[in-house]
Amino acid sequence: MSSAHAADAAGRVAPKVNPVGELDAIATTGIPAEYAARLPKVKDQLAGLNELNQLHQLTDQAAPVLALASAVE
């Protein structure tokens, strides 16, 4: 049995835990449902960071061209 699947003494496999889902649950603990629904989820924030990383990759490729264009002034 791999270390990714913890088993108890009876050999039963514990359910997998979704860390992002757990963070979402913790973030809204004690907040009324009407307000908790307005909070951004960790999953959505991480997706935004991924989009930002993709934009950074694009701007890194354009940087040498922009440096040449500013030198032509």
Backbone atoms as SQL, in Angstrom:
CREATE TABLE atoms (id INTEGER PRIMARY KEY, chain TEXT, resi INTEGER, resn TEXT, atom TEXT, x REAL, y REAL, z REAL);
INSERT INTO atoms VALUES
  (1, 'A', 1, 'MET', 'N', 0.853, -1.172, 0.000),
  (2, 'A', 1, 'MET', 'CA', 0.000, 0.000, 0.000),
  (3, 'A', 1, 'MET', 'C', 0.899, 1.236, 0.000),
  (4, 'A', 2, 'SER', 'N', 0.568, 2.215, -0.826),
  (5, 'A', 2, 'SER', 'CA', 1.405, 3.409, -0.918),
  (6, 'A', 2, 'SER', 'C', 1.183, 4.316, 0.282),
  (7, 'A', 3, 'SER', 'N', 2.131, 5.217, 0.498),
  (8, 'A', 3, 'SER', 'CA', 2.018, 6.144, 1.624),
  (9, 'A', 3, 'SER', 'C', 0.918, 7.168, 1.396),
  (10, 'A', 4, 'ALA', 'N', 0.427, 7.297, 0.149),
  (11, 'A', 4, 'ALA', 'CA', -0.636, 8.255, -0.150),
  (12, 'A', 4, 'ALA', 'C', -1.984, 7.775, 0.378),
  (13, 'A', 5, 'HIS', 'N', -2.095, 6.487, 0.674),
  (14, 'A', 5, 'HIS', 'CA', -3.351, 5.932, 1.177),
  (15, 'A', 5, 'HIS', 'C', -3.130, 5.414, 2.591),
  (16, 'A', 6, 'ALA', 'N', -3.548, 6.183, 3.562),
  (17, 'A', 6, 'ALA', 'CA', -3.391, 5.761, 4.955),
  (18, 'A', 6, 'ALA', 'C', -4.466, 4.731, 5.286),
  (19, 'A', 7, 'ALA', 'N', -4.080, 3.697, 6.004),
  (20, 'A', 7, 'ALA', 'CA', -5.024, 2.657, 6.398),
  (21, 'A', 7, 'ALA', 'C', -5.075, 2.581, 7.912),
  (22, 'A', 8, 'ASP', 'N', -6.260, 2.254, 8.448),
  (23, 'A', 8, 'ASP', 'CA', -6.361, 2.096, 9.895),
  (24, 'A', 8, 'ASP', 'C', -6.016, 0.654, 10.272),
  (25, 'A', 9, 'ALA', 'N', -6.170, 0.291, 11.545),
  (26, 'A', 9, 'ALA', 'CA', -5.790, -1.039, 12.031),
  (27, 'A', 9, 'ALA', 'C', -6.582, -2.152, 11.352),
  (28, 'A', 10, 'ALA', 'N', -7.809, -1.872, 10.916),
  (29, 'A', 10, 'ALA', 'CA', -8.631, -2.888, 10.259),
  (30, 'A', 10, 'ALA', 'C', -8.328, -2.991, 8.769),
  (31, 'A', 11, 'GLY', 'N', -7.404, -2.139, 8.275),
  (32, 'A', 11, 'GLY', 'CA', -7.043, -2.213, 6.866),
  (33, 'A', 11, 'GLY', 'C', -7.916, -1.357, 5.964),
  (34, 'A', 12, 'ARG', 'N', -8.811, -0.584, 6.539),
  (35, 'A', 12, 'ARG', 'CA', -9.666, 0.272, 5.717),
  (36, 'A', 12, 'ARG', 'C', -8.856, 1.494, 5.276),
  (37, 'A', 13, 'VAL', 'N', -9.088, 1.911, 4.054),
  (38, 'A', 13, 'VAL', 'CA', -8.381, 3.069, 3.512),
  (39, 'A', 13, 'VAL', 'C', -9.165, 4.331, 3.861),
  (40, 'A', 14, 'ALA', 'N', -8.449, 5.315, 4.395),
  (41, 'A', 14, 'ALA', 'CA', -9.086, 6.592, 4.738),
  (42, 'A', 14, 'ALA', 'C', -9.391, 7.359, 3.458),
  (43, 'A', 15, 'PRO', 'N', -10.454, 8.154, 3.461),
  (44, 'A', 15, 'PRO', 'CA', -10.784, 8.929, 2.253),
  (45, 'A', 15, 'PRO', 'C', -9.707, 9.969, 1.965),
  (46, 'A', 16, 'LYS', 'N', -9.528, 10.255, 0.696),
  (47, 'A', 16, 'LYS', 'CA', -8.557, 11.267, 0.303),
  (48, 'A', 16, 'LYS', 'C', -9.072, 12.641, 0.726),
  (49, 'A', 17, 'VAL', 'N', -8.160, 13.492, 1.143),
  (50, 'A', 17, 'VAL', 'CA', -8.510, 14.838, 1.572),
  (51, 'A', 17, 'VAL', 'C', -8.112, 15.807, 0.467),
  (52, 'A', 18, 'ASN', 'N', -9.027, 16.695, 0.114),
  (53, 'A', 18, 'ASN', 'CA', -8.753, 17.733, -0.868),
  (54, 'A', 18, 'ASN', 'C', -8.300, 18.975, -0.109),
  (55, 'A', 19, 'PRO', 'N', -6.999, 19.307, -0.147),
  (56, 'A', 19, 'PRO', 'CA', -6.509, 20.431, 0.645),
  (57, 'A', 19, 'PRO', 'C', -7.180, 21.759, 0.306),
  (58, 'A', 20, 'VAL', 'N', -7.446, 22.009, -0.965),
  (59, 'A', 20, 'VAL', 'CA', -8.081, 23.265, -1.359),
  (60, 'A', 20, 'VAL', 'C', -9.509, 23.321, -0.828),
  (61, 'A', 21, 'GLY', 'N', -10.214, 22.220, -0.897),
  (62, 'A', 21, 'GLY', 'CA', -11.573, 22.165, -0.357),
  (63, 'A', 21, 'GLY', 'C', -11.583, 22.381, 1.149),
  (64, 'A', 22, 'GLU', 'N', -10.591, 21.819, 1.817),
  (65, 'A', 22, 'GLU', 'CA', -10.483, 22.016, 3.263),
  (66, 'A', 22, 'GLU', 'C', -10.203, 23.482, 3.600),
  (67, 'A', 23, 'LEU', 'N', -9.330, 24.124, 2.828),
  (68, 'A', 23, 'LEU', 'CA', -9.050, 25.546, 3.043),
  (69, 'A', 23, 'LEU', 'C', -10.300, 26.393, 2.822),
  (70, 'A', 24, 'ASP', 'N', -11.080, 26.055, 1.798),
  (71, 'A', 24, 'ASP', 'CA', -12.331, 26.779, 1.552),
  (72, 'A', 24, 'ASP', 'C', -13.276, 26.638, 2.744),
  (73, 'A', 25, 'ALA', 'N', -13.353, 25.433, 3.291),
  (74, 'A', 25, 'ALA', 'CA', -14.232, 25.188, 4.434),
  (75, 'A', 25, 'ALA', 'C', -13.752, 25.948, 5.667),
  (76, 'A', 26, 'ILE', 'N', -12.454, 25.942, 5.897),
  (77, 'A', 26, 'ILE', 'CA', -11.902, 26.648, 7.064),
  (78, 'A', 26, 'ILE', 'C', -12.105, 28.151, 6.922),
  (79, 'A', 27, 'ALA', 'N', -11.929, 28.660, 5.710),
  (80, 'A', 27, 'ALA', 'CA', -12.039, 30.106, 5.482),
  (81, 'A', 27, 'ALA', 'C', -13.428, 30.642, 5.785),
  (82, 'A', 28, 'THR', 'N', -14.441, 29.805, 5.653),
  (83, 'A', 28, 'THR', 'CA', -15.813, 30.270, 5.871),
  (84, 'A', 28, 'THR', 'C', -16.395, 29.796, 7.203),
  (85, 'A', 29, 'THR', 'N', -15.578, 29.161, 8.030),
  (86, 'A', 29, 'THR', 'CA', -16.051, 28.682, 9.326),
  (87, 'A', 29, 'THR', 'C', -16.490, 29.865, 10.193),
  (88, 'A', 30, 'GLY', 'N', -17.690, 29.773, 10.725),
  (89, 'A', 30, 'GLY', 'CA', -18.195, 30.802, 11.621),
  (90, 'A', 30, 'GLY', 'C', -18.764, 32.011, 10.911),
  (91, 'A', 31, 'ILE', 'N', -18.790, 32.004, 9.589),
  (92, 'A', 31, 'ILE', 'CA', -19.351, 33.125, 8.832),
  (93, 'A', 31, 'ILE', 'C', -20.733, 32.711, 8.346),
  (94, 'A', 32, 'PRO', 'N', -21.747, 33.550, 8.559),
  (95, 'A', 32, 'PRO', 'CA', -23.092, 33.206, 8.078),
  (96, 'A', 32, 'PRO', 'C', -23.077, 32.921, 6.574),
  (97, 'A', 33, 'ALA', 'N', -23.911, 31.966, 6.156),
  (98, 'A', 33, 'ALA', 'CA', -23.923, 31.501, 4.768),
  (99, 'A', 33, 'ALA', 'C', -24.119, 32.641, 3.778),
  (100, 'A', 34, 'GLU', 'N', -24.947, 33.611, 4.114),
  (101, 'A', 34, 'GLU', 'CA', -25.192, 34.710, 3.166),
  (102, 'A', 34, 'GLU', 'C', -23.934, 35.528, 2.891),
  (103, 'A', 35, 'TYR', 'N', -23.042, 35.613, 3.882),
  (104, 'A', 35, 'TYR', 'CA', -21.788, 36.345, 3.693),
  (105, 'A', 35, 'TYR', 'C', -20.689, 35.436, 3.159),
  (106, 'A', 36, 'ALA', 'N', -20.701, 34.186, 3.577),
  (107, 'A', 36, 'ALA', 'CA', -19.684, 33.233, 3.129),
  (108, 'A', 36, 'ALA', 'C', -19.744, 33.040, 1.616),
  (109, 'A', 37, 'ALA', 'N', -20.939, 33.114, 1.047),
  (110, 'A', 37, 'ALA', 'CA', -21.088, 32.941, -0.403),
  (111, 'A', 37, 'ALA', 'C', -20.398, 34.069, -1.170),
  (112, 'A', 38, 'ARG', 'N', -20.217, 35.217, -0.538),
  (113, 'A', 38, 'ARG', 'CA', -19.580, 36.365, -1.195),
  (114, 'A', 38, 'ARG', 'C', -18.054, 36.275, -1.183),
  (115, 'A', 39, 'LEU', 'N', -17.505, 35.464, -0.309),
  (116, 'A', 39, 'LEU', 'CA', -16.050, 35.357, -0.193),
  (117, 'A', 39, 'LEU', 'C', -15.474, 34.591, -1.381),
  (118, 'A', 40, 'PRO', 'N', -14.349, 35.043, -1.904),
  (119, 'A', 40, 'PRO', 'CA', -13.723, 34.288, -2.993),
  (120, 'A', 40, 'PRO', 'C', -13.184, 32.962, -2.463),
  (121, 'A', 41, 'LYS', 'N', -13.351, 31.923, -3.231),
  (122, 'A', 41, 'LYS', 'CA', -12.855, 30.606, -2.830),
  (123, 'A', 41, 'LYS', 'C', -11.360, 30.512, -3.127),
  (124, 'A', 42, 'VAL', 'N', -10.672, 29.710, -2.344),
  (125, 'A', 42, 'VAL', 'CA', -9.236, 29.504, -2.538),
  (126, 'A', 42, 'VAL', 'C', -8.979, 28.980, -3.946),
  (127, 'A', 43, 'LYS', 'N', -9.829, 28.076, -4.409),
  (128, 'A', 43, 'LYS', 'CA', -9.686, 27.506, -5.751),
  (129, 'A', 43, 'LYS', 'C', -9.703, 28.612, -6.810),
  (130, 'A', 44, 'ASP', 'N', -10.615, 29.574, -6.666),
  (131, 'A', 44, 'ASP', 'CA', -10.707, 30.670, -7.632),
  (132, 'A', 44, 'ASP', 'C', -9.483, 31.589, -7.545),
  (133, 'A', 45, 'GLN', 'N', -8.999, 31.817, -6.340),
  (134, 'A', 45, 'GLN', 'CA', -7.820, 32.667, -6.177),
  (135, 'A', 45, 'GLN', 'C', -6.589, 32.011, -6.793),
  (136, 'A', 46, 'LEU', 'N', -6.462, 30.702, -6.622),
  (137, 'A', 46, 'LEU', 'CA', -5.332, 29.984, -7.217),
  (138, 'A', 46, 'LEU', 'C', -5.416, 30.010, -8.741),
  (139, 'A', 47, 'ALA', 'N', -6.629, 29.919, -9.287),
  (140, 'A', 47, 'ALA', 'CA', -6.803, 30.002, -10.736),
  (141, 'A', 47, 'ALA', 'C', -6.366, 31.377, -11.232),
  (142, 'A', 48, 'GLY', 'N', -6.665, 32.423, -10.466),
  (143, 'A', 48, 'GLY', 'CA', -6.237, 33.773, -10.832),
  (144, 'A', 48, 'GLY', 'C', -4.730, 33.899, -10.832),
  (145, 'A', 49, 'LEU', 'N', -4.074, 33.262, -9.880),
  (146, 'A', 49, 'LEU', 'CA', -2.611, 33.281, -9.850),
  (147, 'A', 49, 'LEU', 'C', -2.030, 32.573, -11.070),
  (148, 'A', 50, 'ASN', 'N', -2.675, 31.501, -11.498),
  (149, 'A', 50, 'ASN', 'CA', -2.218, 30.775, -12.681),
  (150, 'A', 50, 'ASN', 'C', -2.329, 31.666, -13.919),
  (151, 'A', 51, 'GLU', 'N', -3.428, 32.423, -14.024),
  (152, 'A', 51, 'GLU', 'CA', -3.593, 33.339, -15.153),
  (153, 'A', 51, 'GLU', 'C', -2.524, 34.425, -15.120),
  (154, 'A', 52, 'LEU', 'N', -2.205, 34.914, -13.944),
  (155, 'A', 52, 'LEU', 'CA', -1.169, 35.925, -13.799),
  (156, 'A', 52, 'LEU', 'C', 0.188, 35.368, -14.232),
  (157, 'A', 53, 'ASN', 'N', 0.458, 34.128, -13.886),
  (158, 'A', 53, 'ASN', 'CA', 1.707, 33.480, -14.299),
  (159, 'A', 53, 'ASN', 'C', 1.776, 33.362, -15.820),
  (160, 'A', 54, 'GLN', 'N', 0.657, 33.031, -16.445),
  (161, 'A', 54, 'GLN', 'CA', 0.635, 32.920, -17.906),
  (162, 'A', 54, 'GLN', 'C', 0.894, 34.282, -18.549),
  (163, 'A', 55, 'LEU', 'N', 0.334, 35.341, -17.979),
  (164, 'A', 55, 'LEU', 'CA', 0.571, 36.687, -18.485),
  (165, 'A', 55, 'LEU', 'C', 2.043, 37.055, -18.332),
  (166, 'A', 56, 'HIS', 'N', 2.630, 36.686, -17.213),
  (167, 'A', 56, 'HIS', 'CA', 4.048, 36.961, -16.964),
  (168, 'A', 56, 'HIS', 'C', 4.911, 36.271, -18.016),
  (169, 'A', 57, 'GLN', 'N', 4.569, 35.053, -18.383),
  (170, 'A', 57, 'GLN', 'CA', 5.326, 34.330, -19.405),
  (171, 'A', 57, 'GLN', 'C', 5.255, 35.055, -20.742),
  (172, 'A', 58, 'LEU', 'N', 4.102, 35.615, -21.072),
  (173, 'A', 58, 'LEU', 'CA', 3.927, 36.347, -22.319),
  (174, 'A', 58, 'LEU', 'C', 4.735, 37.644, -22.309),
  (175, 'A', 59, 'THR', 'N', 4.677, 38.378, -21.205),
  (176, 'A', 59, 'THR', 'CA', 5.411, 39.642, -21.137),
  (177, 'A', 59, 'THR', 'C', 6.914, 39.411, -21.129),
  (178, 'A', 60, 'ASP', 'N', 7.363, 38.295, -20.573),
  (179, 'A', 60, 'ASP', 'CA', 8.797, 37.973, -20.606),
  (180, 'A', 60, 'ASP', 'C', 9.281, 37.794, -22.043),
  (181, 'A', 61, 'GLN', 'N', 8.426, 37.223, -22.889),
  (182, 'A', 61, 'GLN', 'CA', 8.800, 37.024, -24.286),
  (183, 'A', 61, 'GLN', 'C', 8.823, 38.349, -25.046),
  (184, 'A', 62, 'ALA', 'N', 7.962, 39.279, -24.662),
  (185, 'A', 62, 'ALA', 'CA', 7.877, 40.562, -25.358),
  (186, 'A', 62, 'ALA', 'C', 8.912, 41.563, -24.865),
  (187, 'A', 63, 'ALA', 'N', 9.513, 41.339, -23.714),
  (188, 'A', 63, 'ALA', 'CA', 10.441, 42.304, -23.112),
  (189, 'A', 63, 'ALA', 'C', 11.608, 42.695, -24.031),
  (190, 'A', 64, 'PRO', 'N', 12.282, 41.758, -24.704),
  (191, 'A', 64, 'PRO', 'CA', 13.385, 42.172, -25.566),
  (192, 'A', 64, 'PRO', 'C', 12.920, 43.076, -26.718),
  (193, 'A', 65, 'VAL', 'N', 11.766, 42.814, -27.273),
  (194, 'A', 65, 'VAL', 'CA', 11.238, 43.627, -28.373),
  (195, 'A', 65, 'VAL', 'C', 10.919, 45.023, -27.875),
  (196, 'A', 66, 'LEU', 'N', 10.325, 45.113, -26.693),
  (197, 'A', 66, 'LEU', 'CA', 9.981, 46.422, -26.134),
  (198, 'A', 66, 'LEU', 'C', 11.242, 47.220, -25.785),
  (199, 'A', 67, 'ALA', 'N', 12.292, 46.559, -25.368),
  (200, 'A', 67, 'ALA', 'CA', 13.544, 47.244, -25.074),
  (201, 'A', 67, 'ALA', 'C', 14.144, 47.821, -26.342),
  (202, 'A', 68, 'LEU', 'N', 14.079, 47.094, -27.431),
  (203, 'A', 68, 'LEU', 'CA', 14.587, 47.603, -28.723),
  (204, 'A', 68, 'LEU', 'C', 13.750, 48.793, -29.187),
  (205, 'A', 69, 'ALA', 'N', 12.432, 48.716, -29.025),
  (206, 'A', 69, 'ALA', 'CA', 11.554, 49.793, -29.477),
  (207, 'A', 69, 'ALA', 'C', 11.830, 51.069, -28.697),
  (208, 'A', 70, 'SER', 'N', 12.120, 50.970, -27.414),
  (209, 'A', 70, 'SER', 'CA', 12.397, 52.180, -26.634),
  (210, 'A', 70, 'SER', 'C', 13.766, 52.759, -26.965),
  (211, 'A', 71, 'ALA', 'N', 14.677, 51.963, -27.466),
  (212, 'A', 71, 'ALA', 'CA', 16.017, 52.443, -27.838),
  (213, 'A', 71, 'ALA', 'C', 15.975, 53.192, -29.163),
  (214, 'A', 72, 'VAL', 'N', 14.951, 52.969, -29.981),
  (215, 'A', 72, 'VAL', 'CA', 14.842, 53.587, -31.301),
  (216, 'A', 72, 'VAL', 'C', 14.384, 55.030, -31.213),
  (217, 'A', 73, 'GLU', 'N', 13.771, 55.429, -30.141),
  (218, 'A', 73, 'GLU', 'CA', 13.210, 56.772, -29.974),
  (219, 'A', 73, 'GLU', 'C', 14.086, 57.789, -30.492);
